[in-house]
Amino acid sequence: MNDIWLGLLNAVRLLVSLDADLFEIVLRSLQVTITAVIIASLIGFPIGAWLAVNRFRHRRLAIALLNALMGLPPVVVGLFVYLLLSRSGPFGVLNLLFTPTAMIIAQVIIITPLIASISHQAIRDLWSEYHDLLISLHATKWQRMKTLIWDARRSLLTATLAGFGRAIGEVGAIMIVGGNIDHLTRVLTTAITLETGKGDFALAIGLGIILVGLAIIINLAIHIISKTERAGTW
């Protein structure tokens, strides 16, 4: 119990004192996570729409595989990216290992199936309503996909937030490919792991409180900006 109170006091102290190291870690966490979410959304939305609009022989298998990939173990993804980016790997010449870029790549692989799966479910329901109209207008498949993505944008916000929630709390993969290097690849989750390993539970709890608070603030801000709740009320 004492550690929890000390953690809370540490969180307040770090925020009030405008600790430079803390804000560097927070900004890097946001940079890596938001970039990964944007890239994953640009990939996941079209995949979800394509699966909703198209009918092909192994469609059910593809959807089942996509849903299964939602549970990808982060450490396995981290190992896979590590092997690709290591000096002996096919992309080793790019020198991306132990950089924020490597962390972004790992997070994109982890959250893209999640965003694509949720997007597919939302767009599939909308497609059942728009099917006859879009067919009668002779819209191409690409036009159908764009229309469905645009009209489902509020529902797709849920997919984006789900991806953000998983990415901001990810530690296994980014620890492997980022290395938790101070002033370079250290983010909130890896800093918490480090402080826990050192036995500084109060500071670890303080960083954890800041991480949870950050995730809540970002989610609330997106809901307010997009006026999601107001739209639902009307």
MODELLER restraints for C-alpha pairs under 7 A, 6 or more apart:
rsr = mdl.restraints
at = mdl.atoms
rsr.add(forms.Gaussian(group=physical.xy_distance, feature=features.Distance(at['CA:3:A'], at['CA:201:A']), mean=6.43, stdev=0.5))
rsr.add(forms.Gaussian(group=physical.xy_distance, feature=features.Distance(at['CA:3:A'], at['CA:202:A']), mean=5.03, stdev=0.5))
rsr.add(forms.Gaussian(group=physical.xy_distance, feature=features.Distance(at['CA:4:A'], at['CA:202:A']), mean=6.61, stdev=0.5))
rsr.add(forms.Gaussian(group=physical.xy_distance, feature=features.Distance(at['CA:4:A'], at['CA:205:A']), mean=6.59, stdev=0.5))
rsr.add(forms.Gaussian(group=physical.xy_distance, feature=features.Distance(at['CA:6:A'], at['CA:202:A']), mean=5.29, stdev=0.5))
rsr.add(forms.Gaussian(group=physical.xy_distance, feature=features.Distance(at['CA:7:A'], at['CA:202:A']), mean=4.18, stdev=0.5))
rsr.add(forms.Gaussian(group=physical.xy_distance, feature=features.Distance(at['CA:7:A'], at['CA:203:A']), mean=5.60, stdev=0.5))
rsr.add(forms.Gaussian(group=physical.xy_distance, feature=features.Distance(at['CA:7:A'], at['CA:205:A']), mean=4.72, stdev=0.5))
rsr.add(forms.Gaussian(group=physical.xy_distance, feature=features.Distance(at['CA:7:A'], at['CA:206:A']), mean=4.10, stdev=0.5))
rsr.add(forms.Gaussian(group=physical.xy_distance, feature=features.Distance(at['CA:8:A'], at['CA:206:A']), mean=5.44, stdev=0.5))
rsr.add(forms.Gaussian(group=physical.xy_distance, feature=features.Distance(at['CA:10:A'], at['CA:203:A']), mean=6.16, stdev=0.5))
rsr.add(forms.Gaussian(group=physical.xy_distance, feature=features.Distance(at['CA:10:A'], at['CA:206:A']), mean=5.31, stdev=0.5))
rsr.add(forms.Gaussian(group=physical.xy_distance, feature=features.Distance(at['CA:11:A'], at['CA:206:A']), mean=4.33, stdev=0.5))
rsr.add(forms.Gaussian(group=physical.xy_distance, feature=features.Distance(at['CA:11:A'], at['CA:207:A']), mean=6.39, stdev=0.5))
rsr.add(forms.Gaussian(group=physical.xy_distance, feature=features.Distance(at['CA:11:A'], at['CA:209:A']), mean=6.78, stdev=0.5))
rsr.add(forms.Gaussian(group=physical.xy_distance, feature=features.Distance(at['CA:11:A'], at['CA:210:A']), mean=6.44, stdev=0.5))
rsr.add(forms.Gaussian(group=physical.xy_distance, feature=features.Distance(at['CA:25:A'], at['CA:186:A']), mean=6.24, stdev=0.5))
rsr.add(forms.Gaussian(group=physical.xy_distance, feature=features.Distance(at['CA:25:A'], at['CA:187:A']), mean=4.96, stdev=0.5))
rsr.add(forms.Gaussian(group=physical.xy_distance, feature=features.Distance(at['CA:25:A'], at['CA:188:A']), mean=6.09, stdev=0.5))
rsr.add(forms.Gaussian(group=physical.xy_distance, feature=features.Distance(at['CA:26:A'], at['CA:187:A']), mean=6.67, stdev=0.5))
rsr.add(forms.Gaussian(group=physical.xy_distance, feature=features.Distance(at['CA:26:A'], at['CA:188:A']), mean=6.44, stdev=0.5))
rsr.add(forms.Gaussian(group=physical.xy_distance, feature=features.Distance(at['CA:28:A'], at['CA:187:A']), mean=6.15, stdev=0.5))
rsr.add(forms.Gaussian(group=physical.xy_distance, feature=features.Distance(at['CA:29:A'], at['CA:187:A']), mean=5.02, stdev=0.5))
rsr.add(forms.Gaussian(group=physical.xy_distance, feature=features.Distance(at['CA:29:A'], at['CA:188:A']), mean=6.37, stdev=0.5))
rsr.add(forms.Gaussian(group=physical.xy_distance, feature=features.Distance(at['CA:32:A'], at['CA:100:A']), mean=6.50, stdev=0.5))
rsr.add(forms.Gaussian(group=physical.xy_distance, feature=features.Distance(at['CA:32:A'], at['CA:103:A']), mean=6.94, stdev=0.5))
rsr.add(forms.Gaussian(group=physical.xy_distance, feature=features.Distance(at['CA:32:A'], at['CA:104:A']), mean=5.53, stdev=0.5))
rsr.add(forms.Gaussian(group=physical.xy_distance, feature=features.Distance(at['CA:33:A'], at['CA:164:A']), mean=6.74, stdev=0.5))
rsr.add(forms.Gaussian(group=physical.xy_distance, feature=features.Distance(at['CA:33:A'], at['CA:167:A']), mean=5.84, stdev=0.5))
rsr.add(forms.Gaussian(group=physical.xy_distance, feature=features.Distance(at['CA:33:A'], at['CA:168:A']), mean=5.81, stdev=0.5))
rsr.add(forms.Gaussian(group=physical.xy_distance, feature=features.Distance(at['CA:35:A'], at['CA:104:A']), mean=6.96, stdev=0.5))
rsr.add(forms.Gaussian(group=physical.xy_distance, feature=features.Distance(at['CA:36:A'], at['CA:104:A']), mean=5.21, stdev=0.5))
rsr.add(forms.Gaussian(group=physical.xy_distance, feature=features.Distance(at['CA:36:A'], at['CA:107:A']), mean=5.95, stdev=0.5))
rsr.add(forms.Gaussian(group=physical.xy_distance, feature=features.Distance(at['CA:36:A'], at['CA:108:A']), mean=5.10, stdev=0.5))
rsr.add(forms.Gaussian(group=physical.xy_distance, feature=features.Distance(at['CA:37:A'], at['CA:108:A']), mean=6.89, stdev=0.5))
rsr.add(forms.Gaussian(group=physical.xy_distance, feature=features.Distance(at['CA:37:A'], at['CA:160:A']), mean=6.82, stdev=0.5))
rsr.add(forms.Gaussian(group=physical.xy_distance, feature=features.Distance(at['CA:37:A'], at['CA:163:A']), mean=6.29, stdev=0.5))
rsr.add(forms.Gaussian(group=physical.xy_distance, feature=features.Distance(at['CA:37:A'], at['CA:164:A']), mean=6.04, stdev=0.5))
rsr.add(forms.Gaussian(group=physical.xy_distance, feature=features.Distance(at['CA:39:A'], at['CA:108:A']), mean=6.80, stdev=0.5))
rsr.add(forms.Gaussian(group=physical.xy_distance, feature=features.Distance(at['CA:40:A'], at['CA:108:A']), mean=5.29, stdev=0.5))
rsr.add(forms.Gaussian(group=physical.xy_distance, feature=features.Distance(at['CA:40:A'], at['CA:111:A']), mean=6.57, stdev=0.5))
rsr.add(forms.Gaussian(group=physical.xy_distance, feature=features.Distance(at['CA:40:A'], at['CA:112:A']), mean=4.72, stdev=0.5))
rsr.add(forms.Gaussian(group=physical.xy_distance, feature=features.Distance(at['CA:41:A'], at['CA:112:A']), mean=6.91, stdev=0.5))
rsr.add(forms.Gaussian(group=physical.xy_distance, feature=features.Distance(at['CA:41:A'], at['CA:115:A']), mean=6.47, stdev=0.5))
rsr.add(forms.Gaussian(group=physical.xy_distance, feature=features.Distance(at['CA:41:A'], at['CA:160:A']), mean=6.66, stdev=0.5))
rsr.add(forms.Gaussian(group=physical.xy_distance, feature=features.Distance(at['CA:43:A'], at['CA:112:A']), mean=6.91, stdev=0.5))
rsr.add(forms.Gaussian(group=physical.xy_distance, feature=features.Distance(at['CA:44:A'], at['CA:112:A']), mean=5.47, stdev=0.5))
rsr.add(forms.Gaussian(group=physical.xy_distance, feature=features.Distance(at['CA:44:A'], at['CA:113:A']), mean=6.84, stdev=0.5))
rsr.add(forms.Gaussian(group=physical.xy_distance, feature=features.Distance(at['CA:44:A'], at['CA:115:A']), mean=5.47, stdev=0.5))
rsr.add(forms.Gaussian(group=physical.xy_distance, feature=features.Distance(at['CA:44:A'], at['CA:116:A']), mean=3.98, stdev=0.5))
rsr.add(forms.Gaussian(group=physical.xy_distance, feature=features.Distance(at['CA:45:A'], at['CA:116:A']), mean=5.70, stdev=0.5))
rsr.add(forms.Gaussian(group=physical.xy_distance, feature=features.Distance(at['CA:45:A'], at['CA:119:A']), mean=5.88, stdev=0.5))
rsr.add(forms.Gaussian(group=physical.xy_distance, feature=features.Distance(at['CA:47:A'], at['CA:116:A']), mean=5.92, stdev=0.5))
rsr.add(forms.Gaussian(group=physical.xy_distance, feature=features.Distance(at['CA:48:A'], at['CA:116:A']), mean=4.86, stdev=0.5))
rsr.add(forms.Gaussian(group=physical.xy_distance, feature=features.Distance(at['CA:48:A'], at['CA:117:A']), mean=6.24, stdev=0.5))
rsr.add(forms.Gaussian(group=physical.xy_distance, feature=features.Distance(at['CA:48:A'], at['CA:119:A']), mean=5.07, stdev=0.5))
rsr.add(forms.Gaussian(group=physical.xy_distance, feature=features.Distance(at['CA:48:A'], at['CA:120:A']), mean=3.82, stdev=0.5))
rsr.add(forms.Gaussian(group=physical.xy_distance, feature=features.Distance(at['CA:49:A'], at['CA:120:A']), mean=5.85, stdev=0.5))
rsr.add(forms.Gaussian(group=physical.xy_distance, feature=features.Distance(at['CA:49:A'], at['CA:123:A']), mean=6.06, stdev=0.5))
rsr.add(forms.Gaussian(group=physical.xy_distance, feature=features.Distance(at['CA:49:A'], at['CA:145:A']), mean=5.46, stdev=0.5))
rsr.add(forms.Gaussian(group=physical.xy_distance, feature=features.Distance(at['CA:49:A'], at['CA:149:A']), mean=6.84, stdev=0.5))
rsr.add(forms.Gaussian(group=physical.xy_distance, feature=features.Distance(at['CA:50:A'], at['CA:145:A']), mean=6.64, stdev=0.5))
rsr.add(forms.Gaussian(group=physical.xy_distance, feature=features.Distance(at['CA:51:A'], at['CA:120:A']), mean=6.64, stdev=0.5))
rsr.add(forms.Gaussian(group=physical.xy_distance, feature=features.Distance(at['CA:52:A'], at['CA:120:A']), mean=5.97, stdev=0.5))
rsr.add(forms.Gaussian(group=physical.xy_distance, feature=features.Distance(at['CA:52:A'], at['CA:123:A']), mean=6.39, stdev=0.5))
rsr.add(forms.Gaussian(group=physical.xy_distance, feature=features.Distance(at['CA:52:A'], at['CA:124:A']), mean=4.87, stdev=0.5))
rsr.add(forms.Gaussian(group=physical.xy_distance, feature=features.Distance(at['CA:52:A'], at['CA:127:A']), mean=6.98, stdev=0.5))
rsr.add(forms.Gaussian(group=physical.xy_distance, feature=features.Distance(at['CA:66:A'], at['CA:113:A']), mean=5.85, stdev=0.5))
rsr.add(forms.Gaussian(group=physical.xy_distance, feature=features.Distance(at['CA:66:A'], at['CA:117:A']), mean=6.41, stdev=0.5))
rsr.add(forms.Gaussian(group=physical.xy_distance, feature=features.Distance(at['CA:67:A'], at['CA:117:A']), mean=6.09, stdev=0.5))
rsr.add(forms.Gaussian(group=physical.xy_distance, feature=features.Distance(at['CA:69:A'], at['CA:113:A']), mean=5.82, stdev=0.5))
rsr.add(forms.Gaussian(group=physical.xy_distance, feature=features.Distance(at['CA:70:A'], at['CA:113:A']), mean=5.22, stdev=0.5))
rsr.add(forms.Gaussian(group=physical.xy_distance, feature=features.Distance(at['CA:70:A'], at['CA:114:A']), mean=4.92, stdev=0.5))
rsr.add(forms.Gaussian(group=physical.xy_distance, feature=features.Distance(at['CA:72:A'], at['CA:110:A']), mean=6.52, stdev=0.5))
rsr.add(forms.Gaussian(group=physical.xy_distance, feature=features.Distance(at['CA:74:A'], at['CA:110:A']), mean=6.65, stdev=0.5))
rsr.add(forms.Gaussian(group=physical.xy_distance, feature=features.Distance(at['CA:74:A'], at['CA:172:A']), mean=5.67, stdev=0.5))
rsr.add(forms.Gaussian(group=physical.xy_distance, feature=features.Distance(at['CA:74:A'], at['CA:173:A']), mean=5.03, stdev=0.5))
rsr.add(forms.Gaussian(group=physical.xy_distance, feature=features.Distance(at['CA:75:A'], at['CA:172:A']), mean=5.01, stdev=0.5))
rsr.add(forms.Gaussian(group=physical.xy_distance, feature=features.Distance(at['CA:75:A'], at['CA:173:A']), mean=4.84, stdev=0.5))
rsr.add(forms.Gaussian(group=physical.xy_distance, feature=features.Distance(at['CA:77:A'], at['CA:106:A']), mean=6.40, stdev=0.5))
rsr.add(forms.Gaussian(group=physical.xy_distance, feature=features.Distance(at['CA:77:A'], at['CA:173:A']), mean=6.18, stdev=0.5))
rsr.add(forms.Gaussian(group=physical.xy_distance, feature=features.Distance(at['CA:78:A'], at['CA:106:A']), mean=6.10, stdev=0.5))
rsr.add(forms.Gaussian(group=physical.xy_distance, feature=features.Distance(at['CA:78:A'], at['CA:173:A']), mean=3.88, stdev=0.5))
rsr.add(forms.Gaussian(group=physical.xy_distance, feature=features.Distance(at['CA:78:A'], at['CA:174:A']), mean=6.60, stdev=0.5))
rsr.add(forms.Gaussian(group=physical.xy_distance, feature=features.Distance(at['CA:78:A'], at['CA:176:A']), mean=5.65, stdev=0.5))
rsr.add(forms.Gaussian(group=physical.xy_distance, feature=features.Distance(at['CA:78:A'], at['CA:177:A']), mean=6.00, stdev=0.5))
rsr.add(forms.Gaussian(group=physical.xy_distance, feature=features.Distance(at['CA:79:A'], at['CA:176:A']), mean=6.86, stdev=0.5))
rsr.add(forms.Gaussian(group=physical.xy_distance, feature=features.Distance(at['CA:81:A'], at['CA:106:A']), mean=6.37, stdev=0.5))
rsr.add(forms.Gaussian(group=physical.xy_distance, feature=features.Distance(at['CA:82:A'], at['CA:97:A']), mean=6.91, stdev=0.5))
rsr.add(forms.Gaussian(group=physical.xy_distance, feature=features.Distance(at['CA:82:A'], at['CA:177:A']), mean=5.54, stdev=0.5))
rsr.add(forms.Gaussian(group=physical.xy_distance, feature=features.Distance(at['CA:83:A'], at['CA:89:A']), mean=5.58, stdev=0.5))
rsr.add(forms.Gaussian(group=physical.xy_distance, feature=features.Distance(at['CA:84:A'], at['CA:90:A']), mean=5.71, stdev=0.5))
rsr.add(forms.Gaussian(group=physical.xy_distance, feature=features.Distance(at['CA:84:A'], at['CA:91:A']), mean=5.72, stdev=0.5))
rsr.add(forms.Gaussian(group=physical.xy_distance, feature=features.Distance(at['CA:84:A'], at['CA:92:A']), mean=6.89, stdev=0.5))
rsr.add(forms.Gaussian(group=physical.xy_distance, feature=features.Distance(at['CA:85:A'], at['CA:91:A']), mean=4.95, stdev=0.5))
rsr.add(forms.Gaussian(group=physical.xy_distance, feature=features.Distance(at['CA:85:A'], at['CA:92:A']), mean=4.59, stdev=0.5))
rsr.add(forms.Gaussian(group=physical.xy_distance, feature=features.Distance(at['CA:85:A'], at['CA:96:A']), mean=6.29, stdev=0.5))
rsr.add(forms.Gaussian(group=physical.xy_distance, feature=features.Distance(at['CA:85:A'], at['CA:97:A']), mean=5.54, stdev=0.5))
rsr.add(forms.Gaussian(group=physical.xy_distance, feature=features.Distance(at['CA:86:A'], at['CA:92:A']), mean=4.86, stdev=0.5))
rsr.add(forms.Gaussian(group=physical.xy_distance, feature=features.Distance(at['CA:86:A'], at['CA:97:A']), mean=6.32, stdev=0.5))
rsr.add(forms.Gaussian(group=physical.xy_distance, feature=features.Distance(at['CA:87:A'], at['CA:93:A']), mean=6.70, stdev=0.5))
rsr.add(forms.Gaussian(group=physical.xy_distance, feature=features.Distance(at['CA:96:A'], at['CA:102:A']), mean=5.72, stdev=0.5))
rsr.add(forms.Gaussian(group=physical.xy_distance, feature=features.Distance(at['CA:97:A'], at['CA:177:A']), mean=5.93, stdev=0.5))
rsr.add(forms.Gaussian(group=physical.xy_distance, feature=features.Distance(at['CA:97:A'], at['CA:178:A']), mean=6.80, stdev=0.5))
rsr.add(forms.Gaussian(group=physical.xy_distance, feature=features.Distance(at['CA:98:A'], at['CA:177:A']), mean=5.41, stdev=0.5))
rsr.add(forms.Gaussian(group=physical.xy_distance, feature=features.Distance(at['CA:98:A'], at['CA:178:A']), mean=4.05, stdev=0.5))
rsr.add(forms.Gaussian(group=physical.xy_distance, feature=features.Distance(at['CA:98:A'], at['CA:179:A']), mean=5.56, stdev=0.5))
rsr.add(forms.Gaussian(group=physical.xy_distance, feature=features.Distance(at['CA:98:A'], at['CA:185:A']), mean=6.96, stdev=0.5))
rsr.add(forms.Gaussian(group=physical.xy_distance, feature=features.Distance(at['CA:99:A'], at['CA:178:A']), mean=5.64, stdev=0.5))
rsr.add(forms.Gaussian(group=physical.xy_distance, feature=features.Distance(at['CA:99:A'], at['CA:184:A']), mean=7.00, stdev=0.5))
rsr.add(forms.Gaussian(group=physical.xy_distance, feature=features.Distance(at['CA:99:A'], at['CA:185:A']), mean=6.06, stdev=0.5))
rsr.add(forms.Gaussian(group=physical.xy_distance, feature=features.Distance(at['CA:100:A'], at['CA:178:A']), mean=6.63, stdev=0.5))
rsr.add(forms.Gaussian(group=physical.xy_distance, feature=features.Distance(at['CA:100:A'], at['CA:185:A']), mean=5.75, stdev=0.5))
rsr.add(forms.Gaussian(group=physical.xy_distance, feature=features.Distance(at['CA:102:A'], at['CA:177:A']), mean=5.99, stdev=0.5))
rsr.add(forms.Gaussian(group=physical.xy_distance, feature=features.Distance(at['CA:102:A'], at['CA:178:A']), mean=6.60, stdev=0.5))
rsr.add(forms.Gaussian(group=physical.xy_distance, feature=features.Distance(at['CA:103:A'], at['CA:174:A']), mean=5.06, stdev=0.5))
rsr.add(forms.Gaussian(group=physical.xy_distance, feature=features.Distance(at['CA:103:A'], at['CA:177:A']), mean=6.10, stdev=0.5))
rsr.add(forms.Gaussian(group=physical.xy_distance, feature=features.Distance(at['CA:103:A'], at['CA:178:A']), mean=5.78, stdev=0.5))
rsr.add(forms.Gaussian(group=physical.xy_distance, feature=features.Distance(at['CA:106:A'], at['CA:173:A']), mean=6.41, stdev=0.5))
rsr.add(forms.Gaussian(group=physical.xy_distance, feature=features.Distance(at['CA:106:A'], at['CA:174:A']), mean=6.85, stdev=0.5))
rsr.add(forms.Gaussian(group=physical.xy_distance, feature=features.Distance(at['CA:107:A'], at['CA:167:A']), mean=6.13, stdev=0.5))
rsr.add(forms.Gaussian(group=physical.xy_distance, feature=features.Distance(at['CA:111:A'], at['CA:163:A']), mean=5.36, stdev=0.5))
rsr.add(forms.Gaussian(group=physical.xy_distance, feature=features.Distance(at['CA:111:A'], at['CA:167:A']), mean=6.89, stdev=0.5))
rsr.add(forms.Gaussian(group=physical.xy_distance, feature=features.Distance(at['CA:114:A'], at['CA:163:A']), mean=6.55, stdev=0.5))
rsr.add(forms.Gaussian(group=physical.xy_distance, feature=features.Distance(at['CA:115:A'], at['CA:159:A']), mean=4.92, stdev=0.5))
rsr.add(forms.Gaussian(group=physical.xy_distance, feature=features.Distance(at['CA:115:A'], at['CA:160:A']), mean=6.32, stdev=0.5))
rsr.add(forms.Gaussian(group=physical.xy_distance, feature=features.Distance(at['CA:115:A'], at['CA:163:A']), mean=6.00, stdev=0.5))
rsr.add(forms.Gaussian(group=physical.xy_distance, feature=features.Distance(at['CA:118:A'], at['CA:159:A']), mean=5.52, stdev=0.5))
rsr.add(forms.Gaussian(group=physical.xy_distance, feature=features.Distance(at['CA:119:A'], at['CA:156:A']), mean=5.78, stdev=0.5))
rsr.add(forms.Gaussian(group=physical.xy_distance, feature=features.Distance(at['CA:119:A'], at['CA:159:A']), mean=6.20, stdev=0.5))
rsr.add(forms.Gaussian(group=physical.xy_distance, feature=features.Distance(at['CA:122:A'], at['CA:152:A']), mean=6.92, stdev=0.5))
rsr.add(forms.Gaussian(group=physical.xy_distance, feature=features.Distance(at['CA:122:A'], at['CA:155:A']), mean=6.29, stdev=0.5))
rsr.add(forms.Gaussian(group=physical.xy_distance, feature=features.Distance(at['CA:123:A'], at['CA:148:A']), mean=6.26, stdev=0.5))
rsr.add(forms.Gaussian(group=physical.xy_distance, feature=features.Distance(at['CA:123:A'], at['CA:149:A']), mean=6.98, stdev=0.5))
rsr.add(forms.Gaussian(group=physical.xy_distance, feature=features.Distance(at['CA:123:A'], at['CA:152:A']), mean=6.37, stdev=0.5))
rsr.add(forms.Gaussian(group=physical.xy_distance, feature=features.Distance(at['CA:126:A'], at['CA:148:A']), mean=6.90, stdev=0.5))
rsr.add(forms.Gaussian(group=physical.xy_distance, feature=features.Distance(at['CA:127:A'], at['CA:148:A']), mean=6.93, stdev=0.5))
rsr.add(forms.Gaussian(group=physical.xy_distance, feature=features.Distance(at['CA:134:A'], at['CA:144:A']), mean=6.67, stdev=0.5))
rsr.add(forms.Gaussian(group=physical.xy_distance, feature=features.Distance(at['CA:154:A'], at['CA:228:A']), mean=6.74, stdev=0.5))
rsr.add(forms.Gaussian(group=physical.xy_distance, feature=features.Distance(at['CA:161:A'], at['CA:219:A']), mean=6.85, stdev=0.5))
rsr.add(forms.Gaussian(group=physical.xy_distance, feature=features.Distance(at['CA:169:A'], at['CA:189:A']), mean=6.32, stdev=0.5))
rsr.add(forms.Gaussian(group=physical.xy_distance, feature=features.Distance(at['CA:170:A'], at['CA:189:A']), mean=6.83, stdev=0.5))
rsr.add(forms.Gaussian(group=physical.xy_distance, feature=features.Distance(at['CA:171:A'], at['CA:189:A']), mean=5.58, stdev=0.5))
rsr.add(forms.Gaussian(group=physical.xy_distance, feature=features.Distance(at['CA:171:A'], at['CA:190:A']), mean=5.99, stdev=0.5))
rsr.add(forms.Gaussian(group=physical.xy_distance, feature=features.Distance(at['CA:175:A'], at['CA:190:A']), mean=6.45, stdev=0.5))
rsr.add(forms.Gaussian(group=physical.xy_distance, feature=features.Distance(at['CA:178:A'], at['CA:185:A']), mean=5.53, stdev=0.5))
rsr.add(forms.Gaussian(group=physical.xy_distance, feature=features.Distance(at['CA:179:A'], at['CA:185:A']), mean=6.80, stdev=0.5))
rsr.add(forms.Gaussian(group=physical.xy_distance, feature=features.Distance(at['CA:180:A'], at['CA:186:A']), mean=4.48, stdev=0.5))
rsr.add(forms.Gaussian(group=physical.xy_distance, feature=features.Distance(at['CA:180:A'], at['CA:190:A']), mean=6.05, stdev=0.5))
rsr.add(forms.Gaussian(group=physical.xy_distance, feature=features.Distance(at['CA:188:A'], at['CA:207:A']), mean=6.72, stdev=0.5))
rsr.add(forms.Gaussian(group=physical.xy_distance, feature=features.Distance(at['CA:188:A'], at['CA:211:A']), mean=6.65, stdev=0.5))
rsr.add(forms.Gaussian(group=physical.xy_distance, feature=features.Distance(at['CA:192:A'], at['CA:204:A']), mean=4.78, stdev=0.5))
rsr.add(forms.Gaussian(group=physical.xy_distance, feature=features.Distance(at['CA:192:A'], at['CA:207:A']), mean=6.25, stdev=0.5))
rsr.add(forms.Gaussian(group=physical.xy_distance, feature=features.Distance(at['CA:192:A'], at['CA:208:A']), mean=6.73, stdev=0.5))
rsr.add(forms.Gaussian(group=physical.xy_distance, feature=features.Distance(at['CA:195:A'], at['CA:201:A']), mean=6.71, stdev=0.5))
rsr.add(forms.Gaussian(group=physical.xy_distance, feature=features.Distance(at['CA:195:A'], at['CA:203:A']), mean=6.75, stdev=0.5))
rsr.add(forms.Gaussian(group=physical.xy_distance, feature=features.Distance(at['CA:195:A'], at['CA:204:A']), mean=5.38, stdev=0.5))
rsr.add(forms.Gaussian(group=physical.xy_distance, feature=features.Distance(at['CA:196:A'], at['CA:204:A']), mean=5.82, stdev=0.5))
rsr.add(forms.Gaussian(group=physical.xy_distance, feature=features.Distance(at['CA:223:A'], at['CA:229:A']), mean=6.98, stdev=0.5))
